[in-house]
Amino acid sequence: MNSLIALMVGTAPSTIYLGWGAFTIQLGNFLIIVTMFTLFILALVLPFPTGRKHK
């Protein structure tokens, strides 16, 4: 059904898959996972912003 819709619209489904053994993942999903992992690590490493110190 999806290929029929792609033919009607005029675009061919061009998806890049990355594979390693039995593990296969789409490139777009891999980039999202890497971005989320990077943001998580940065949230752990970067200092938490604090307000002004009160005496």
MDTraj code that builds the backbone (N, CA, C; nanometers):
import mdtraj as md
import numpy as np

residues = "MET ASN SER LEU ILE ALA LEU MET VAL GLY THR ALA PRO SER THR ILE TYR LEU GLY TRP GLY ALA PHE THR ILE GLN LEU GLY ASN PHE LEU ILE ILE VAL THR MET PHE THR LEU PHE ILE LEU ALA LEU VAL LEU PRO PHE PRO THR GLY ARG LYS HIS LYS".split()
xyz = np.array([
    [0.0822, -0.1193, 0.0000],
    [0.0000, 0.0000, 0.0000],
    [0.0865, 0.1256, 0.0000],
    [0.1930, 0.1267, 0.0827],
    [0.2797, 0.2441, 0.0882],
    [0.3519, 0.2662, -0.0437],
    [0.3926, 0.1586, -0.1102],
    [0.4610, 0.1743, -0.2381],
    [0.3652, 0.2266, -0.3432],
    [0.2367, 0.1902, -0.3340],
    [0.1363, 0.2419, -0.4267],
    [0.1190, 0.3915, -0.4075],
    [0.1142, 0.4361, -0.2832],
    [0.1021, 0.5789, -0.2545],
    [0.2274, 0.6525, -0.3022],
    [0.3446, 0.5926, -0.2824],
    [0.4688, 0.6550, -0.3279],
    [0.4707, 0.6681, -0.4788],
    [0.4189, 0.5692, -0.5489],
    [0.4131, 0.5783, -0.6951],
    [0.3149, 0.6846, -0.7399],
    [0.2044, 0.6990, -0.6692],
    [0.1048, 0.8002, -0.7049],
    [0.1595, 0.9404, -0.6825],
    [0.2332, 0.9599, -0.5754],
    [0.2904, 1.0915, -0.5456],
    [0.4083, 1.1199, -0.6371],
    [0.4783, 1.0169, -0.6793],
    [0.5909, 1.0348, -0.7698],
    [0.7257, 1.0270, -0.7015],
    [0.7262, 0.9807, -0.5793],
    [0.8528, 0.9662, -0.5087],
    [0.8798, 0.8184, -0.4854],
    [1.0006, 0.7812, -0.5016],
    [1.0391, 0.6428, -0.4760],
    [1.0878, 0.6314, -0.3323],
    [1.0484, 0.5276, -0.2616],
    [1.0956, 0.5131, -0.1237],
    [1.2455, 0.4824, -0.1218],
    [1.3221, 0.5780, -0.0745],
    [1.4672, 0.5587, -0.0678],
    [1.5096, 0.5654, 0.0786],
    [1.5297, 0.4526, 0.1366],
    [1.5661, 0.4437, 0.2769],
    [1.7008, 0.3755, 0.2889],
    [1.7854, 0.4314, 0.3752],
    [1.9176, 0.3744, 0.3979],
    [1.9142, 0.2979, 0.5294],
    [1.9574, 0.1737, 0.5258],
    [1.9634, 0.0900, 0.6445],
    [2.1087, 0.0600, 0.6778],
    [2.1379, 0.0596, 0.8066],
    [2.2698, 0.0230, 0.8549],
    [2.2585, -0.1139, 0.9198],
    [2.3485, -0.2034, 0.8862],
    [2.3405, -0.3373, 0.9412],
    [2.4728, -0.3837, 0.9966],
    [2.4633, -0.4604, 1.1068],
    [2.5812, -0.5198, 1.1686],
    [2.5403, -0.6547, 1.2231],
    [2.5714, -0.7589, 1.1503],
    [2.5274, -0.8931, 1.1884],
    [2.3769, -0.9051, 1.1730],
    [2.3098, -0.9437, 1.2804],
    [2.1644, -0.9569, 1.2782],
    [2.0953, -0.8261, 1.3140],
    [2.1717, -0.7219, 1.3449],
    [2.1185, -0.5923, 1.3864],
    [2.1066, -0.5008, 1.2662],
    [1.9857, -0.4498, 1.2398],
    [1.9621, -0.3570, 1.1292],
    [1.8807, -0.2400, 1.1813],
    [1.9210, -0.1168, 1.1428],
    [1.8500, 0.0030, 1.1860],
    [1.8488, 0.1032, 1.0713],
    [1.7415, 0.1799, 1.0638],
    [1.7302, 0.2829, 0.9620],
    [1.8197, 0.4005, 1.0011],
    [1.8792, 0.4653, 0.9008],
    [1.9738, 0.5742, 0.9263],
    [1.9091, 0.6882, 1.0045],
    [1.7874, 0.7255, 0.9696],
    [1.7192, 0.8338, 1.0409],
    [1.6982, 0.8026, 1.1878],
    [1.6567, 0.6805, 1.2168],
    [1.6383, 0.6394, 1.3561],
    [1.7705, 0.6367, 1.4306],
    [1.8767, 0.5919, 1.3635],
    [2.0087, 0.5894, 1.4253],
    [2.0543, 0.7306, 1.4624],
    [2.0307, 0.8269, 1.3742],
    [2.0706, 0.9651, 1.4028],
    [1.9917, 1.0230, 1.5199],
    [1.8645, 0.9906, 1.5298],
    [1.7834, 1.0369, 1.6421],
    [1.8351, 0.9773, 1.7729],
    [1.8676, 0.8492, 1.7726],
    [1.9184, 0.7836, 1.8938],
    [2.0516, 0.8436, 1.9362],
    [2.1408, 0.8688, 1.8408],
    [2.2708, 0.9284, 1.8724],
    [2.2522, 1.0695, 1.9286],
    [2.1606, 1.1475, 1.8710],
    [2.1346, 1.2829, 1.9198],
    [2.0794, 1.2795, 2.0621],
    [1.9852, 1.1914, 2.0888],
    [1.9287, 1.1804, 2.2234],
    [2.0339, 1.1365, 2.3247],
    [2.1185, 1.0422, 2.2861],
    [2.2246, 0.9964, 2.3747],
    [2.3232, 1.1097, 2.4039],
    [2.3588, 1.1871, 2.3020],
    [2.4501, 1.3004, 2.3195],
    [2.3903, 1.4050, 2.4130],
    [2.2623, 1.4383, 2.3953],
    [2.1980, 1.5355, 2.4838],
    [2.1902, 1.4842, 2.6276],
    [2.1687, 1.3554, 2.6444],
    [2.1646, 1.2968, 2.7785],
    [2.2997, 1.3086, 2.8473],
    [2.4066, 1.2761, 2.7747],
    [2.5418, 1.2861, 2.8318],
    [2.5745, 1.4313, 2.8653],
    [2.5377, 1.5243, 2.7760],
    [2.5627, 1.6664, 2.8033],
    [2.4848, 1.7134, 2.9257],
    [2.3621, 1.6648, 2.9446],
    [2.2836, 1.7027, 3.0618],
    [2.3476, 1.6518, 3.1903],
    [2.4168, 1.5402, 3.1841],
    [2.4853, 1.4893, 3.3027],
    [2.6146, 1.5639, 3.3316],
    [2.6828, 1.6081, 3.2264],
    [2.8160, 1.6665, 3.2420],
    [2.8103, 1.8166, 3.2680],
    [2.7232, 1.8887, 3.1986],
    [2.7191, 2.0339, 3.2123],
    [2.6634, 2.0727, 3.3485],
    [2.7142, 2.1829, 3.4058],
    [2.6657, 2.2244, 3.5381],
    [2.5232, 2.2769, 3.5294],
    [2.4489, 2.2538, 3.6358],
    [2.3107, 2.3021, 3.6433],
    [2.3133, 2.4509, 3.6742],
    [2.2390, 2.5318, 3.5989],
    [2.2402, 2.6767, 3.6253],
    [2.1717, 2.7083, 3.7578],
    [2.2349, 2.7956, 3.8346],
    [2.1769, 2.8346, 3.9637],
    [2.1478, 2.9821, 3.9630],
    [2.0600, 3.0215, 4.0504],
    [2.0263, 3.1626, 4.0640],
    [2.1331, 3.2381, 4.1421],
    [2.1014, 3.3624, 4.1734],
    [2.1948, 3.4418, 4.2525],
    [2.2034, 3.3882, 4.3933],
    [2.3213, 3.3970, 4.4502],
    [2.3432, 3.3510, 4.5879],
    [2.2834, 3.4525, 4.6850],
    [2.2045, 3.4043, 4.7796],
    [2.1476, 3.4924, 4.8830],
    [2.2301, 3.4794, 5.0089],
    [2.2537, 3.5927, 5.0756],
    [2.3313, 3.5929, 5.2000],
    [2.2444, 3.5686, 5.3188],
])
top = md.Topology()
chain = top.add_chain()
for i, resn in enumerate(residues, 1):
    res = top.add_residue(resn, chain, resSeq=i)
    for name in ("N", "CA", "C"):
        top.add_atom(name, md.element.get_by_symbol(name[0]), res)
traj = md.Trajectory(xyz[None], top)
